[in-house]
Amino acid sequence: MSPQVSPQVERFLAVFTGEHSREGLLGFLGLSDRKNFREKYLNPAIKAGLVGLLDPDNPTSSKQRYVLTTLGKHMGNK
């Protein structure tokens, strides 16, 4: 069963392919407010198991990269 997600997370998944930095994802979405992006898009997607961190031991690293999980890929292809 797929998790219920906000319209922001749906939009996020629709543009997400491959591996990206936070700045890259902000650019894809046309956003500039990092806090809003983190609170409305990134963190909810991570909590729902739709997005994974490539370096989970350093979640706040400036070099952190994000990828879709299998569930995230499924949700993004709807």
DRENTORKOL-3810 file (N, C-alpha, C; in nm, 4 decimals):
REM DRENTORKOL-3810
@n.u->0.0834; n.v->-0.1178; n.w->0.0000; ca.u->0.0000; ca.v->0.0000; ca.w->0.0000; c.u->0.0881; c.v->0.1245; c.w->0.0000
@n.u->0.0544; n.v->0.2221; n.w->-0.0820; ca.u->0.1314; ca.v->0.3450; ca.w->-0.0944; c.u->0.0922; c.v->0.4441; c.w->0.0142
@n.u->0.1908; n.v->0.5182; n.w->0.0660; ca.u->0.1588; ca.v->0.6176; ca.w->0.1686; c.u->0.0840; c.v->0.7360; c.w->0.1089
@n.u->0.0036; n.v->0.8015; n.w->0.1915; ca.u->-0.0622; ca.v->0.9253; ca.w->0.1512; c.u->0.0412; c.v->1.0366; c.w->0.1608
@n.u->0.0538; n.v->1.1141; n.w->0.0559; ca.u->0.1516; ca.v->1.2225; ca.w->0.0572; c.u->0.0861; c.v->1.3534; c.w->0.0161
@n.u->0.1492; n.v->1.4620; n.w->0.0552; ca.u->0.0995; ca.v->1.5961; ca.w->0.0241; c.u->0.1203; c.v->1.6268; c.w->-0.1243
@n.u->0.0496; n.v->1.7278; n.w->-0.1734; ca.u->0.0723; ca.v->1.7702; ca.w->-0.3121; c.u->0.2178; c.v->1.8125; c.w->-0.3374
@n.u->0.2819; n.v->1.8690; n.w->-0.2359; ca.u->0.4214; ca.v->1.9092; ca.w->-0.2517; c.u->0.5107; c.v->1.7874; c.w->-0.2744
@n.u->0.4876; n.v->1.6814; n.w->-0.1968; ca.u->0.5688; ca.v->1.5601; ca.w->-0.2131; c.u->0.5383; c.v->1.4953; c.w->-0.3484
@n.u->0.4142; n.v->1.4958; n.w->-0.3913; ca.u->0.3801; ca.v->1.4415; ca.w->-0.5240; c.u->0.4558; c.v->1.5175; c.w->-0.6329
@n.u->0.4580; n.v->1.6495; n.w->-0.6227; ca.u->0.5302; ca.v->1.7329; ca.w->-0.7196; c.u->0.6798; c.v->1.7018; c.w->-0.7156
@n.u->0.7317; n.v->1.6858; n.w->-0.5962; ca.u->0.8724; ca.v->1.6526; ca.w->-0.5747; c.u->0.9073; c.v->1.5217; c.w->-0.6439
@n.u->0.8266; n.v->1.4193; n.w->-0.6229; ca.u->0.8533; ca.v->1.2886; ca.w->-0.6823; c.u->0.8437; c.v->1.2930; c.w->-0.8344
@n.u->0.7569; n.v->1.3775; n.w->-0.8865; ca.u->0.7365; ca.v->1.3855; ca.w->-1.0313; c.u->0.8606; c.v->1.4381; c.w->-1.1045
@n.u->0.9422; n.v->1.5199; n.w->-1.0390; ca.u->1.0606; ca.v->1.5763; ca.w->-1.1044; c.u->1.1899; c.v->1.5058; c.w->-1.0640
@n.u->1.1823; n.v->1.4121; n.w->-0.9737; ca.u->1.3004; ca.v->1.3492; ca.w->-0.9153; c.u->1.3414; c.v->1.2266; c.w->-0.9962
@n.u->1.4591; n.v->1.2311; n.w->-1.0541; ca.u->1.5161; ca.v->1.1142; ca.w->-1.1214; c.u->1.6635; c.v->1.1080; c.w->-1.0850
@n.u->1.7154; n.v->0.9913; n.w->-1.0728; ca.u->1.8586; ca.v->0.9763; ca.w->-1.0467; c.u->1.8996; c.v->1.0135; c.w->-0.9059
@n.u->2.0145; n.v->1.0783; n.w->-0.8987; ca.u->2.0779; ca.v->1.1154; ca.w->-0.7718; c.u->2.0999; c.v->1.2657; c.w->-0.7727
@n.u->2.0606; n.v->1.3325; n.w->-0.6646; ca.u->2.0678; ca.v->1.4783; ca.w->-0.6642; c.u->2.1139; c.v->1.5338; c.w->-0.5299
@n.u->2.1710; n.v->1.6526; n.w->-0.5368; ca.u->2.2016; ca.v->1.7303; ca.w->-0.4169; c.u->2.0759; c.v->1.8078; c.w->-0.3796
@n.u->2.0745; n.v->1.8646; n.w->-0.2606; ca.u->1.9612; ca.v->1.9478; ca.w->-0.2196; c.u->1.9472; c.v->2.0679; c.w->-0.3129
@n.u->2.0585; n.v->2.1287; n.w->-0.3485; ca.u->2.0537; ca.v->2.2456; ca.w->-0.4377; c.u->1.9976; c.v->2.2081; c.w->-0.5745
@n.u->2.0347; n.v->2.0912; n.w->-0.6239; ca.u->1.9820; ca.v->2.0458; ca.w->-0.7522; c.u->1.8321; c.v->2.0260; c.w->-0.7475
@n.u->1.7840; n.v->1.9693; n.w->-0.6395; ca.u->1.6402; ca.v->1.9472; ca.w->-0.6253; c.u->1.5652; c.v->2.0799; c.w->-0.6129
@n.u->1.6224; n.v->2.1748; n.w->-0.5407; ca.u->1.5610; ca.v->2.3074; ca.w->-0.5313; c.u->1.5458; c.v->2.3677; c.w->-0.6711
@n.u->1.6490; n.v->2.3517; n.w->-0.7532; ca.u->1.6456; ca.v->2.4044; ca.w->-0.8889; c.u->1.5387; c.v->2.3380; c.w->-0.9741
@n.u->1.5261; n.v->2.2045; n.w->-0.9647; ca.u->1.4239; ca.v->2.1325; ca.w->-1.0418; c.u->1.2842; c.v->2.1834; c.w->-1.0082
@n.u->1.2625; n.v->2.2153; n.w->-0.8823; ca.u->1.1309; ca.v->2.2595; ca.w->-0.8375; c.u->1.1105; c.v->2.4101; c.w->-0.8533
@n.u->1.2167; n.v->2.4815; n.w->-0.8876; ca.u->1.2063; ca.v->2.6264; ca.w->-0.9014; c.u->1.1875; c.v->2.6960; c.w->-0.7676
@n.u->1.2448; n.v->2.6372; n.w->-0.6618; ca.u->1.2314; ca.v->2.6926; ca.w->-0.5269; c.u->1.3622; c.v->2.7566; c.w->-0.4833
@n.u->1.3537; n.v->2.8526; n.w->-0.3917; ca.u->1.4751; ca.v->2.9132; ca.w->-0.3368; c.u->1.4790; c.v->2.9072; c.w->-0.1847
@n.u->1.3664; n.v->2.8848; n.w->-0.1204; ca.u->1.3596; ca.v->2.8817; ca.w->0.0258; c.u->1.3960; c.v->2.7423; c.w->0.0764
@n.u->1.5179; n.v->2.7291; n.w->0.1262; ca.u->1.5667; ca.v->2.5982; ca.w->0.1712; c.u->1.4845; c.v->2.5415; c.w->0.2864
@n.u->1.4458; n.v->2.6263; n.w->0.3810; ca.u->1.3694; ca.v->2.5785; ca.w->0.4964; c.u->1.2340; c.v->2.5233; c.w->0.4522
@n.u->1.1637; n.v->2.5960; n.w->0.3666; ca.u->1.0351; ca.v->2.5507; ca.w->0.3139; c.u->1.0525; c.v->2.4189; c.w->0.2382
@n.u->1.1558; n.v->2.4110; n.w->0.1550; ca.u->1.1828; ca.v->2.2888; ca.w->0.0803; c.u->1.2033; c.v->2.1709; c.w->0.1754
@n.u->1.2852; n.v->2.1909; n.w->0.2772; ca.u->1.3150; ca.v->2.0851; ca.w->0.3735; c.u->1.1889; c.v->2.0402; c.w->0.4475
@n.u->1.1085; n.v->2.1375; n.w->0.4933; ca.u->0.9906; ca.v->2.1059; ca.w->0.5746; c.u->0.8733; c.v->2.0505; c.w->0.4943
@n.u->0.8532; n.v->2.0993; n.w->0.3724; ca.u->0.7347; ca.v->2.0626; ca.w->0.2937; c.u->0.7597; c.v->1.9526; c.w->0.1908
@n.u->0.8841; n.v->1.9379; n.w->0.1464; ca.u->0.9145; ca.v->1.8433; ca.w->0.0395; c.u->1.0075; c.v->1.7305; c.w->0.0858
@n.u->1.1296; n.v->1.7679; n.w->0.1236; ca.u->1.2327; ca.v->1.6681; ca.w->0.1488; c.u->1.2066; c.v->1.5819; c.w->0.2717
@n.u->1.1887; n.v->1.6424; n.w->0.3881; ca.u->1.1704; ca.v->1.5637; ca.w->0.5104; c.u->1.0463; c.v->1.4737; c.w->0.5054
@n.u->0.9307; n.v->1.5233; n.w->0.4569; ca.u->0.8155; ca.v->1.4323; ca.w->0.4474; c.u->0.8411; c.v->1.3143; c.w->0.3533
@n.u->0.9136; n.v->1.3386; n.w->0.2441; ca.u->0.9445; ca.v->1.2299; ca.w->0.1498; c.u->1.0383; c.v->1.1284; c.w->0.2135
@n.u->1.1334; n.v->1.1753; n.w->0.2916; ca.u->1.2257; ca.v->1.0843; ca.w->0.3600; c.u->1.1495; c.v->1.0038; c.w->0.4658
@n.u->1.0676; n.v->1.0709; n.w->0.5451; ca.u->0.9908; ca.v->1.0029; ca.w->0.6506; c.u->0.8952; c.v->0.8991; c.w->0.5938
@n.u->0.8415; n.v->0.9242; n.w->0.4749; ca.u->0.7490; ca.v->0.8297; ca.w->0.4112; c.u->0.8224; c.v->0.7151; c.w->0.3431
@n.u->0.9559; n.v->0.7196; n.w->0.3452; ca.u->1.0333; ca.v->0.6119; ca.w->0.2831; c.u->1.0406; c.v->0.6226; c.w->0.1316
@n.u->1.0188; n.v->0.7424; n.w->0.0778; ca.u->1.0191; ca.v->0.7627; ca.w->-0.0668; c.u->1.1537; c.v->0.8106; c.w->-0.1192
@n.u->1.2309; n.v->0.8729; n.w->-0.0324; ca.u->1.3623; ca.v->0.9262; ca.w->-0.0679; c.u->1.4635; c.v->0.8753; c.w->0.0329
@n.u->1.5794; n.v->0.8353; n.w->-0.0169; ca.u->1.6863; ca.v->0.7869; ca.w->0.0692; c.u->1.8090; c.v->0.8759; c.w->0.0604
@n.u->1.8909; n.v->0.8696; n.w->0.1627; ca.u->2.0157; ca.v->0.9455; ca.w->0.1685; c.u->2.1302; c.v->0.8536; c.w->0.1283
@n.u->2.2200; n.v->0.9035; n.w->0.0447; ca.u->2.3342; ca.v->0.8223; ca.w->0.0053; c.u->2.4368; c.v->0.8116; c.w->0.1170
@n.u->2.4381; n.v->0.9072; n.w->0.2077; ca.u->2.5284; ca.v->0.9034; ca.w->0.3222; c.u->2.4456; c.v->0.9170; c.w->0.4503
@n.u->2.3735; n.v->0.8107; n.w->0.4886; ca.u->2.2837; ca.v->0.8204; ca.w->0.6041; c.u->2.3548; c.v->0.8481; c.w->0.7361
@n.u->2.4849; n.v->0.8226; n.w->0.7428; ca.u->2.5592; ca.v->0.8503; ca.w->0.8658; c.u->2.5853; c.v->0.9995; c.w->0.8851
@n.u->2.5706; n.v->1.0776; n.w->0.7790; ca.u->2.5931; ca.v->1.2222; ca.w->0.7843; c.u->2.4761; c.v->1.2950; c.w->0.7187
@n.u->2.3574; n.v->1.2892; n.w->0.7793; ca.u->2.2374; ca.v->1.3439; ca.w->0.7142; c.u->2.2412; c.v->1.4939; c.w->0.6865
@n.u->2.3216; n.v->1.5696; n.w->0.7589; ca.u->2.3260; ca.v->1.7150; ca.w->0.7388; c.u->2.4478; c.v->1.7602; c.w->0.6585
@n.u->2.5200; n.v->1.6656; n.w->0.6022; ca.u->2.6392; ca.v->1.6996; ca.w->0.5243; c.u->2.6031; c.v->1.7864; c.w->0.4039
@n.u->2.6870; n.v->1.8849; n.w->0.3754; ca.u->2.6653; ca.v->1.9700; ca.w->0.2588; c.u->2.6850; c.v->1.8915; c.w->0.1290
@n.u->2.7484; n.v->1.7769; n.w->0.1380; ca.u->2.7723; ca.v->1.6923; ca.w->0.0211; c.u->2.6682; c.v->1.5810; c.w->0.0079
@n.u->2.5667; n.v->1.5845; n.w->0.0921; ca.u->2.4629; ca.v->1.4806; ca.w->0.0904; c.u->2.3958; c.v->1.4731; c.w->-0.0464
@n.u->2.3669; n.v->1.3512; n.w->-0.0901; ca.u->2.2961; ca.v->1.3276; ca.w->-0.2154; c.u->2.1731; c.v->1.2436; c.w->-0.1818
@n.u->2.0691; n.v->1.2611; n.w->-0.2609; ca.u->1.9415; ca.v->1.1941; ca.w->-0.2374; c.u->1.9022; c.v->1.1117; c.w->-0.3586
@n.u->1.8379; n.v->0.9989; n.w->-0.3335; ca.u->1.7886; ca.v->0.9103; ca.w->-0.4388; c.u->1.6483; c.v->0.8649; c.w->-0.4030
@n.u->1.5725; n.v->0.8287; n.w->-0.5053; ca.u->1.4417; ca.v->0.7703; ca.w->-0.4794; c.u->1.4582; c.v->0.6269; c.w->-0.4346
@n.u->1.3781; n.v->0.5864; n.w->-0.3392; ca.u->1.3729; ca.v->0.4458; ca.w->-0.3005; c.u->1.2860; c.v->0.3729; c.w->-0.4026
@n.u->1.2765; n.v->0.2425; n.w->-0.3906; ca.u->1.1894; ca.v->0.1656; ca.w->-0.4798; c.u->1.0466; c.v->0.2155; c.w->-0.4696
@n.u->1.0009; n.v->0.2410; n.w->-0.3480; ca.u->0.8651; ca.v->0.2932; ca.w->-0.3279; c.u->0.8506; c.v->0.4317; c.w->-0.3902
@n.u->0.9531; n.v->0.5148; n.w->-0.3746; ca.u->0.9497; ca.v->0.6488; ca.w->-0.4327; c.u->0.9432; c.v->0.6446; c.w->-0.5849
@n.u->1.0158; n.v->0.5511; n.w->-0.6454; ca.u->1.0106; ca.v->0.5360; ca.w->-0.7912; c.u->0.8708; c.v->0.4950; c.w->-0.8345
@n.u->0.8108; n.v->0.4048; n.w->-0.7601; ca.u->0.6746; ca.v->0.3597; ca.w->-0.7906; c.u->0.5754; c.v->0.4751; c.w->-0.7803
@n.u->0.5870; n.v->0.5534; n.w->-0.6738; ca.u->0.4963; ca.v->0.6666; ca.w->-0.6527; c.u->0.5175; c.v->0.7748; c.w->-0.7584
@n.u->0.6427; n.v->0.7973; n.w->-0.7983; ca.u->0.6725; ca.v->0.9002; ca.w->-0.8975; c.u->0.6246; c.v->0.8666; c.w->-1.0372
@n.u->0.6050; n.v->0.7377; n.w->-1.0650; ca.u->0.5615; ca.v->0.6948; ca.w->-1.1977; c.u->0.4111; c.v->0.6888; c.w->-1.2141
@n.u->0.3365; n.v->0.7318; n.w->-1.1149; ca.u->0.1895; ca.v->0.7254; ca.w->-1.1233; c.u->0.1361; c.v->0.8298; c.w->-1.2164
END
